[in-house]
Structures are given as structure tokens and as C-alpha cells.
């Protein structure tokens, strides 16, 4: 399989534009990256957890077909179940962000690297993954993306070609994750602690707004 330069740039660009808009994943990356001097690492873990969810959905659509996922996501019980799960995940993250105060941030700043255990690392990765795979809108977006790719001249003749296409797309997402976390890591060195608290609370409020929007969507479906 040989992808042209234009096709590679297109795939990376699509991945970047998917990842860049502010949403629950980026809000959580911002929240974690401003929480501790090593918070950028947890921000990256959040992003890569979300990217894993994107990988699962993208490969499923490219391998199985977007029609299957359209039918799946349109089942009322499935949509409500995914929405409720997503509301729970986002509400939990928002709560953790809103309860932060100066004392807790100061404690985070004093914590040693050794206290950031594999359990905490795994938890942050799973949170990023859960945000994506529990959101029905992720499936709808990727269904649309799958249609664009399937109808293009990008080669998708076998499983290897589909995998390569997906990896170039994810490269664009990875580029955004590294870019935003690196930028936040640099700003963390000069920002005042109270300013970092404001950033965390604003990010948590954004996540809470998304959760409330999903509550509204559930009520619309039920009513």
C-alpha cells in the first residue's frame, strides 16, 4: 500500500481537527495538566486513553461498515444507556475538578513522584477511554468519518491498509495531545497557584455543562 503525501496530510489533518475543538477530553487534559508539575503526563494519559477509544471505534467502522454502527446507535435503549454512562463519567470528572482548592493544590505540588502509582496512571487512562466510548456522539462522528474515507480514493482493500489509514488519522490526534500538554506544562512553570485553580475549575465547569447537555438529550429521547 502506498499513500500519497496529500492523503497522509489529509488523514493527519482530520485527526488534528477532531482533537482540537474544546470538549470533555480537552477540558480534562487541561484540568490534569494544571494540577501538578507532572500533570502534563496525566494529561497525555487522558488523551491517549481517549485516542484508544477512537481507535476502537474507527477500526470497527472501517472493518465492519458504518451502516452497522448507524443501526446500533439509533436503537433507543442503546443511545439512552450510552448517554447515562457518559453523564456519570463526566459528572465524576467535573466533581473532582470543582472540589479543588488552594490546600489540595498545594498538597499536589508537594507530592513526590513515587506517590503517582500505576493505579492513578491507569485510572486516568481509563477515564479518557471512557469519555469517548460511552459517548454516542463519538460513534456518530466516526460513522461520518468512515463514510468520507470509504468514499474517497484512499486504499482500504485489506485489513492492513485500513489499519495504516487509522494510524495516520490517530497521528493527528496524538500531535494535538502532545502540543496542548507541552504548552500547559510550560505555562505551569510561570503561573500562580491560584490562577491554576481557576483554570481547573473552569475546565471542570465546561465538563459539567457537557454533562447537563447530555441530561437534556436523555430527557428529549424519553419524552
ZIGI-V675692 format. One record per residue. OMEGA is omega in radians with two decimals (NA if undefined). D_CENTER is the distance of its C-alpha to the mean C-alpha in whole Angstrom. Layout:
omega=OMEGA d_center=D_CENTER
omega=OMEGA d_center=D_CENTER
This chain:
omega=3.11 d_center=29
omega=3.05 d_center=30
omega=3.07 d_center=27
omega=3.13 d_center=28
omega=3.14 d_center=27
omega=3.14 d_center=26
omega=3.11 d_center=24
omega=3.12 d_center=22
omega=3.12 d_center=21
omega=-3.11 d_center=20
omega=3.13 d_center=18
omega=3.13 d_center=16
omega=3.10 d_center=17
omega=3.10 d_center=15
omega=-3.14 d_center=12
omega=-3.12 d_center=12
omega=3.04 d_center=13
omega=-3.03 d_center=10
omega=-2.96 d_center=7
omega=-3.09 d_center=10
omega=-3.13 d_center=11
omega=3.11 d_center=10
omega=-3.10 d_center=8
omega=-3.11 d_center=7
omega=-3.14 d_center=4
omega=3.10 d_center=7
omega=3.11 d_center=9
omega=3.06 d_center=8
omega=3.12 d_center=8
omega=-3.11 d_center=12
omega=-3.11 d_center=13
omega=-3.09 d_center=13
omega=3.12 d_center=14
omega=-3.05 d_center=17
omega=-3.01 d_center=18
omega=-3.14 d_center=20
omega=3.04 d_center=22
omega=-3.10 d_center=19
omega=3.12 d_center=16
omega=3.10 d_center=15
omega=3.10 d_center=15
omega=3.03 d_center=13
omega=3.10 d_center=10
omega=3.12 d_center=10
omega=3.08 d_center=10
omega=-3.13 d_center=7
omega=-3.12 d_center=5
omega=3.01 d_center=8
omega=3.09 d_center=7
omega=-3.14 d_center=4
omega=3.06 d_center=6
omega=3.07 d_center=9
omega=3.08 d_center=8
omega=3.13 d_center=8
omega=-3.14 d_center=11
omega=-3.11 d_center=13
omega=-3.09 d_center=13
omega=-3.13 d_center=14
omega=3.11 d_center=16
omega=-3.14 d_center=18
omega=-3.12 d_center=18
omega=-3.13 d_center=20
omega=-3.02 d_center=22
omega=-3.12 d_center=23
omega=-3.09 d_center=23
omega=-3.13 d_center=21
omega=-3.14 d_center=24
omega=-3.10 d_center=23
omega=3.06 d_center=20
omega=3.11 d_center=21
omega=-3.12 d_center=24
omega=-3.04 d_center=21
omega=-3.13 d_center=19
omega=3.06 d_center=22
omega=-3.01 d_center=24
omega=-3.10 d_center=24
omega=3.12 d_center=24
omega=-3.12 d_center=21
omega=3.13 d_center=19
omega=3.14 d_center=20
omega=3.12 d_center=19
omega=3.12 d_center=16
omega=3.14 d_center=16
omega=3.09 d_center=17
omega=-3.13 d_center=15
omega=3.09 d_center=12
omega=3.13 d_center=15
omega=-3.12 d_center=16
omega=-3.10 d_center=12
omega=3.13 d_center=12
omega=3.11 d_center=15
omega=-3.13 d_center=15
omega=3.14 d_center=13
omega=3.12 d_center=15
omega=-3.14 d_center=18
omega=3.14 d_center=17
omega=-3.08 d_center=17
omega=-3.10 d_center=20
omega=-3.13 d_center=22
omega=3.07 d_center=22
omega=-3.07 d_center=25
omega=-3.11 d_center=27
omega=-3.12 d_center=29
omega=3.10 d_center=25
omega=3.12 d_center=24
omega=3.10 d_center=27
omega=3.09 d_center=27
omega=-3.11 d_center=24
omega=-3.11 d_center=25
omega=-3.08 d_center=28
omega=3.09 d_center=26
omega=3.14 d_center=27
omega=-3.09 d_center=25
omega=-3.14 d_center=26
omega=3.10 d_center=25
omega=-2.97 d_center=21
omega=3.08 d_center=22
omega=3.11 d_center=20
omega=3.12 d_center=20
omega=3.10 d_center=18
omega=3.14 d_center=16
omega=3.13 d_center=15
omega=-3.11 d_center=14
omega=3.10 d_center=11
omega=-3.13 d_center=10
omega=3.11 d_center=11
omega=3.10 d_center=9
omega=3.12 d_center=5
omega=-3.07 d_center=7
omega=3.13 d_center=9
omega=-3.06 d_center=6
omega=-3.00 d_center=6
omega=3.10 d_center=9
omega=-3.14 d_center=11
omega=3.11 d_center=10
omega=-3.14 d_center=13
omega=3.04 d_center=12
omega=3.14 d_center=10
omega=3.13 d_center=13
omega=3.13 d_center=15
omega=-3.10 d_center=13
omega=3.03 d_center=13
omega=3.09 d_center=17
omega=3.11 d_center=18
omega=3.13 d_center=16
omega=3.12 d_center=18
omega=3.13 d_center=21
omega=-3.12 d_center=21
omega=-3.10 d_center=21
omega=-3.12 d_center=24
omega=3.13 d_center=26
omega=3.11 d_center=26
omega=3.08 d_center=28
omega=-3.07 d_center=26
omega=3.12 d_center=27
omega=-3.01 d_center=26
omega=-3.13 d_center=29
omega=-3.06 d_center=28
omega=3.13 d_center=25
omega=3.13 d_center=25
omega=3.12 d_center=25
omega=3.12 d_center=22
omega=-3.14 d_center=20
omega=3.11 d_center=21
omega=3.13 d_center=20
omega=-3.10 d_center=16
omega=3.09 d_center=16
omega=3.08 d_center=17
omega=3.14 d_center=14
omega=3.10 d_center=12
omega=3.08 d_center=14
omega=3.09 d_center=13
omega=-3.14 d_center=9
omega=3.13 d_center=11
omega=3.11 d_center=13
omega=-3.12 d_center=11
omega=3.14 d_center=9
omega=-3.11 d_center=13
omega=-3.08 d_center=14
omega=-3.13 d_center=13
omega=3.10 d_center=13
omega=3.12 d_center=17
omega=3.13 d_center=18
omega=3.10 d_center=17
omega=3.12 d_center=19
omega=-3.13 d_center=22
omega=-3.13 d_center=22
omega=-3.08 d_center=22
omega=-3.06 d_center=25
omega=-3.07 d_center=27
omega=3.06 d_center=25
omega=-3.13 d_center=27
omega=-3.12 d_center=26
omega=3.08 d_center=26
omega=3.10 d_center=24
omega=3.09 d_center=21
omega=3.12 d_center=22
omega=3.13 d_center=22
omega=-3.14 d_center=18
omega=-3.11 d_center=17
omega=3.09 d_center=18
omega=3.10 d_center=17
omega=3.13 d_center=14
omega=3.10 d_center=15
omega=3.09 d_center=17
omega=3.11 d_center=14
omega=3.12 d_center=12
omega=3.11 d_center=15
omega=3.09 d_center=16
omega=3.12 d_center=13
omega=3.12 d_center=15
omega=3.09 d_center=18
omega=3.13 d_center=17
omega=3.05 d_center=16
omega=3.10 d_center=20
omega=3.13 d_center=21
omega=3.11 d_center=20
omega=-3.12 d_center=21
omega=3.11 d_center=25
omega=-3.13 d_center=25
omega=-3.09 d_center=25
omega=-3.11 d_center=27
omega=NA d_center=30
